[in-house]
């Protein structure tokens, strides 16, 4: 039976009492569960080496990132709002008319492998002080890279079963997810306008899709137990390569424009 989302227009998250009974003591209304906790991505799919997002993807997450405003260079930790999304109001409050940059993107996998950058010129932008707004794509907050790099705390060797997936708006030049050591997932300009090349395991081994400039899309590279490697663009299989056994590394996010 499905959960209910609101009662008389009041969302369950904001409900404090029903007929004088506190929410903590309410289990069901007319047989419908009102207390079931949301299932977060990394709670459902366990075992991730690292996970970064602008929303809460693990029940154990406290903060999503640490940002710096470029007026006084003060830093603060940013968590999430009541919907589990990045706390935009907290970012705006901290930055005001200054620009905001990501010092650290918190790893929500529980492994403590944050993607961080101490050099200010290498930090991706998250907030624009002129417009006094968080940078967004399709209405969702995003990190803007102009050849900046976030380095993971501990380099992760990628052997055997491996999967990296990201959502990005590709612009120009190149963009790494996990590279450049072995280029496990490197997206770069292809053989002409409107094409992308994918590098994997240190070689140009994958197909080239047609894409729309500045389009937000998913990019995935995966290798299974038989060492078959596949690349997907927006969920569509582009190419398959056999016996891709090389060890690669997840050690950064960025060093490109997107």
Number of C-alpha atoms within 10 A of each C-alpha: 6 8 13 14 11 13 11 5 7 11 11 15 13 10 12 12 13 12 5 7 10 11 17 10 10 13 12 14 12 5 10 12 14 19 16 9 7 10 11 14 13 19 15 10 9 10 11 15 16 20 23 18 19 19 19 23 21 22 16 13 17 14 18 26 23 18 27 26 26 16 13 9 14 12 17 15 19 21 22 20 14 9 10 18 17 23 20 18 14 15 24 20 10 20 28 18 18 20 24 30 26 26 25 22 27 27 24 25 22 17 14 15 22 23 24 23 21 12 11 14 13 20 26 27 23 23 30 19 18 10 12 17 20 22 18 13 14 8 7 12 20 22 21 23 21 20 18 22 22 24 22 23 16 14 14 16 13 20 15 16 13 18 17 19 15 14 13 18 17 22 19 16 15 20 29 25 23 24 23 23 18 19 22 28 30 24 21 20 18 17 10 8 11 13 16 22 19 28 23 26 22 17 11 13 18 20 19 18 17 13 16 14 13 13 13 17 15 15 21 20 22 19 23 15 11 12 18 16 24 22 26 20 20 13 11 12 13 15 15 16 14 11 11 18 15 15 14 22 21 25 21 22 21 25 22 22 19 23
